[in-house]
Amino acid sequence: SAVPSDVPSNIPSKSLSTVPSDVPSLLPSADKSSPPTDPPSPVKSPCPGLPKKKCQKEAEMCNWGKTKKLKLCMPEKPQDCTQHKSIKTCKKAELGACIFDSVNKLCRHRCEGEPKKTKCNKIKNKSKQRMICRFKVLQNSCFKCHSK
């Protein structure tokens, strides 16, 4: 019949429905899902802890990082300026923190590429109302021997 029933049926319909029923079927579905599989176990890297010379001998798998700490000019509030593809949208970006690099034709954050602490801590937004960058010293996760 064309009128939906309030009572579940024990007999499956012959035609497939495009609209799900409000009344659940009493029969289980024919297709059973397979049990979840275990994720592959991670392969342990041989690189961490190797002395410099051994690390350099394993050049195919390992890299040697020299600096213990990274000194970076970072935005106070994270903002993805790379999403803006034109000068117009870049300049109108929220917080006034984005600037268009005409050489590379890319929109970037005003903090990016500033190596000096004194300059970094003085960078202001487009309207020159507030400081938007902070100079931070971070641990380098690639210090000493690590996987490529």
FENMO-V775009 format. One record per residue. RES is the residue in one small letter. OMEGA is omega in whole degrees, 0 to 359 (none if undefined). Layout:
res=RES omega=OMEGA
res=RES omega=OMEGA
//
This chain:
res=s omega=183
res=a omega=181
res=v omega=180
res=p omega=181
res=s omega=176
res=d omega=183
res=v omega=179
res=p omega=181
res=s omega=174
res=n omega=183
res=i omega=179
res=p omega=179
res=s omega=182
res=k omega=181
res=s omega=180
res=l omega=181
res=s omega=176
res=t omega=180
res=v omega=180
res=p omega=181
res=s omega=175
res=d omega=182
res=v omega=183
res=p omega=178
res=s omega=177
res=l omega=180
res=l omega=177
res=p omega=179
res=s omega=184
res=a omega=182
res=d omega=176
res=k omega=178
res=s omega=180
res=s omega=180
res=p omega=181
res=p omega=179
res=t omega=178
res=d omega=178
res=p omega=180
res=p omega=182
res=s omega=182
res=p omega=179
res=v omega=182
res=k omega=181
res=s omega=178
res=p omega=189
res=c omega=185
res=p omega=178
res=g omega=179
res=l omega=174
res=p omega=187
res=k omega=183
res=k omega=179
res=k omega=179
res=c omega=181
res=q omega=176
res=k omega=179
res=e omega=188
res=a omega=180
res=e omega=184
res=m omega=190
res=c omega=174
res=n omega=176
res=w omega=178
res=g omega=186
res=k omega=188
res=t omega=181
res=k omega=182
res=k omega=178
res=l omega=178
res=k omega=186
res=l omega=172
res=c omega=186
res=m omega=176
res=p omega=176
res=e omega=177
res=k omega=181
res=p omega=178
res=q omega=180
res=d omega=180
res=c omega=183
res=t omega=180
res=q omega=181
res=h omega=186
res=k omega=181
res=s omega=179
res=i omega=183
res=k omega=181
res=t omega=179
res=c omega=181
res=k omega=180
res=k omega=183
res=a omega=180
res=e omega=178
res=l omega=180
res=g omega=185
res=a omega=182
res=c omega=178
res=i omega=182
res=f omega=178
res=d omega=185
res=s omega=179
res=v omega=182
res=n omega=181
res=k omega=180
res=l omega=175
res=c omega=181
res=r omega=177
res=h omega=181
res=r omega=181
res=c omega=185
res=e omega=174
res=g omega=179
res=e omega=185
res=p omega=187
res=k omega=182
res=k omega=184
res=t omega=179
res=k omega=182
res=c omega=183
res=n omega=179
res=k omega=182
res=i omega=180
res=k omega=177
res=n omega=185
res=k omega=181
res=s omega=178
res=k omega=182
res=q omega=182
res=r omega=176
res=m omega=184
res=i omega=183
res=c omega=176
res=r omega=177
res=f omega=183
res=k omega=175
res=v omega=184
res=l omega=174
res=q omega=178
res=n omega=180
res=s omega=179
res=c omega=179
res=f omega=183
res=k omega=187
res=c omega=180
res=h omega=180
res=s omega=178
res=k omega=none
//
